[in-house]
Amino acid sequence: MSTPPPTPEPRPDLIDRLFELLDHGLDVVHDRVLRPILLIGRTVAYLFVLILVALVLVVATLIGGVRLLDIYVFAGRVWLTDAVIGALSLAAGLIIWRRRRPVTPRTPHD
């Protein structure tokens, strides 16, 4: 048995080179332009969902707290429930107000 003679490797033709260049160019555009845009869009979408879930949880907690106070703690005295919720809201607002930072005024550029 004899081994067949080695065949020369075919040279890539012009169409193959153009497709390789196009593929490389599209990869570069995807990596430098589209990927950051997609990451920013995904981050915004996740933050939007997280904010909505947090809002639902806060509202559900407030409703549950008002019902708990009104039905079990103060037995139908709605004004006491309103006073407690108002005092807690006032305390939270005062704490947030004390932690605020003053805004530095902007100076116009000359």
N, C-alpha and C positions, 0 to 999 in steps of 0.2 A: 504494500500500500504506500502510495506516495501522498505527500501532503500537497494540498492545492497551493498555487502561488499566492503570495499576499496581494490583496487588492488594495490599491491606493485609496486613502480616505477621501471621500468627495469633499470638495471645497464648498463651504456654505455659499449659496448664491445670494444675489442682491435682495431678493424678497425676504429670505430668512434674516439677513442683517437688518433690514428695515423693520421687521416685526420685533426683533430683539431690541432695537432702539426705541420703538414705540412702547414696548413692554417696560423697559427701563424708565422711560419718561413718565409713564402712568404710575409706576411704583413710587417715583420721586414725588410726584404731585400728591399721591395718596398719603405718603408719609409726612410731608411737610405742610400740606394744606388741609386735606380732608380729615385726617386723624385728629388734629387739635379741635376742629369744628365739631366732630362727632363726640369727643370727650367733653367739650363744653356743653353741648346739647344734652348729653346723658347726665351730667352733673346737675344742670338746671332742672331736668325732669325728676331726678331723684329728690332734690331739695324741695320741689313743689309737692311731691307726694308726702315727704316727711312733714312739711308744714301743715298739710291738710290733715294728716293723721294726728299730729299734735293738737291741732285745733279741735278735732272731734273728741279727743281724750280730755282736753280741758273743759269743753262744754259738758260732756257726760259726767265728769267729776263734779262740776258745779251743780248740775241738776241733781245728781245723787246726794250731794251734801245738803242742798236745800231741802230735799225730801226727807232726808234723815233727821235733820234738825226740826223740821216742821211736824213730822209725824211722831217720832220717837222721843226726842229730847224735850221739846216744848209743848207737845200734845195739842196742836191746833192753834197756838198763839203765833200767828204769822208775823206780827210786829216784832217779836223777839228774834225770830229767824232773820228778818230783814235787818235788825239792828246788829246781829252778830256778823252777818255777811258784809254789811256796810263797814263795820269796824275792821274786819279782816282786810277788806279792799283798801280802806284808808291807810292801814298800817303798811300794806304792801306798796301802795303808792308813795308813802313817805320814805320808805326804805329805798325805793328806786330813785326818788328825787334826791336823796342825800348822796347817792353813788354817782350821780351824773358828773360829767366833766364839762367845764366851760369851753365854749367854742372860741378858738382864736380867730380874731377878725382878719380878713384878707386885706392885704395892702395892694393898691393898684400898682401895676408895673409902669415905670416911667420910660 
